[in-house]
Amino acid sequence: MTVGAIAERAGVAKQTIYRWWRSKVDILLDVLDEDLRDLAFWPELPQDPQATLEQYATHVGTVFTESATGRVLFVLIGHAQHDTATAAALRDEVLRPQRQYDRRRVQAALAGSLHSTVTRQEADQLLDLVVGPAFHRAFMTGRPLDAQFARQLTTAVLALRDGATPPGTPSPDSSA
């Protein structure tokens, strides 16, 4: 991807592109921010918390593996490893606002269904536990979260939240 190709596709001169954005990274950050807002997904509330998290996990995994948005995100993450300005912009302009939106939604989904308050820290932990495996699976295998994986994941996440042992976890006294 070049600025020239972007300008050609947009039907404008390269100078026009440079008037609006300083670099290709800035263009990608704007595209990612807009696409994530368009793709933001949370099922209508109130709903069963596990079903809500399952649908969210599946959606996130699909965005990571089957959309241009996911590819742009991975490109920017790769570039951010070598450029601290890109890393800061990605965090501050795109990921942090998305996280705030997701945090509010997970708090609403769980508090409404469980009749309890979900703290910011709990919501962040739940998001980490759901999004982390979706990201890992997409990045390491290229596969989205299927319904079965999403169900197992969210069952384990909610069991951890409730202080229970996730299903399928060996007991501490079982022999290896």
Buried (B, 14 or more C-beta within 10 A) or exposed (E): EEBEEBBEEEEEEBEEBEEEBEEBBBBBBBBBBEBBEEBEBBBEBEBEBBBBBBBBBBBBBBBBBEEEBBEBBBBBBEBBEEBEEBBEBBEEBBBEEBBEBBBEBBBBBBBBBEEEEBEEEBBBBBBEBBBEBBBEBBBEEEEBBEEEBBBBBBBBBBBBBEEEEEEEEEEEEEEE
